[in-house]
Structure formats: C-alpha cells, structure tokens
C-alpha cells in the first residue's frame, strides 16, 4: 500500500466518524460506492482529484488536511512548542511577559 493512501484513508475515516456520517452516506455524498470508500479508508486505493475535492467539501476539510500535509504555520507552531518544552520552568514568567507583549503588537 502507498503511504499517501494510508494517510488519506485514516484521515477520511477519522473525519467521517467525528462528523457522525455513515460510510454509506459519505459514499453517496461523493458519488462513489460504499465498497470503494471502504477501500479508500483502509488505504488500499487512492482517489482522483475530483473525488478528493468532493471529500474535502463533504468533510469540511482541506486537501492538505486529508493528505497529511502540515502547512508552514503548523510546523512553526510545533517548533515553538518544542523549544518551550525544553526551557527551564524558572523562565516561564519571563516568557509569558514576552508573549503578552507580542500579542499586543497586533
């Protein structure tokens, strides 16, 4: 199985379940068979761009979300959180002051 198909399938499955949509209903919404959608969710098959677009609309997600592509802002946020986790707790008050000042710049 291709990694991108596995990622897509897992994302579709998770979003479908969190939206409380049955596989049959989602398949109907995107004009595919429930069997094909099951194969997508299991990572056995990929989808066309047209089906990807329909999945995005039906699940209120972006293609980046469904394909597991982290946007630059997500990567930056993870880097900041990672760096903060490595900072000694005695500096947290100072960091909080700095963050509050940065928030006031907008």
N, C-alpha and C positions, 0 to 999 in steps of 0.2 A: 504494500500500500504506500502511496505517496504521502509524505508528511503533511503537505498542504491540505490534502483531502481529509486527513485525520483531524487536523486543527479545525478546518471548516465544519466538519461533521459534529465535533464536540461543541463548538460554539452554537451551531444551529440547534442542536439538541437542548443545550442549556437555556438558550433564549426562548425556545418554544415552550419548554416546561415552565420557565419563570413567568411567561405570559399566559400560562394556563390554556394553551392551544393544543388540541389533539393533533397527532400526526396526520390523520385523515383530513382535518380541517385545513392545516397548513398546506398540505399537498393540493387541496382544492384551490386555495388562495393563489398558489404559484403555478397552477396548471401542470402538475406532474402527478404521477401515480403515487399512492402511499408506499408501494414497494420500492420505487425509485428513491423516495425521500428517506426511507429506512436505510437504503444502501448509502445515501449521502451521509446520514447521521452516523453510520458505522465506519465511515471513511473508505468504503470500498470503491466509490466512484466520485468524480468531481462534477462540477456543474458548468454550464455555459455562462457566458457573460449575461445573457438575457435572464437566465434563472437566478444568477447571483443578484442582479438588480431587483428582481421580484422578491427574493428572500430579504434583501435589505429593507424594502418597503413594508413587507408583511411583518417583519420583526422589529421595525423601527431601529435599525442598526446601520452602521456604515460598512462599506466593503472592508475597510481597514479592521473594523471590529471582527467581522466574520472570518477574515483571513489571518487574524492574529498579528497584524502589523501594528506595532507601537509607534505612535507619532512622536515627533521630536519632543513635544511638551511632556508626554508620558515618561520618556527616557530621562529628561531633565528632572522631573519630579522624583523619580526613583533615585537618581544620583544625589539629590539634596537630602532625601530621607536617609539614604545610606550613610552619607557624611555626618548627618546629625546623630545617627545612632553610634557613631564612633567617637563623638565628643564627650569629654568628661562632664558629668552632671553639674559640677560646680560652675560651669559656664552657661547653663541653661537660662538664667535670669538675663544675662547679657545678650544672649541670642534672642530672647523674647523681646527685649527692648529694640534691638536692631530690626527684627521682623515687624514690629509695630510701626517703627519709623518708615520702613519701606512701604508698608500698607498705606500710610498716609500720603505718600508721594503721588498717588493717582488722583 
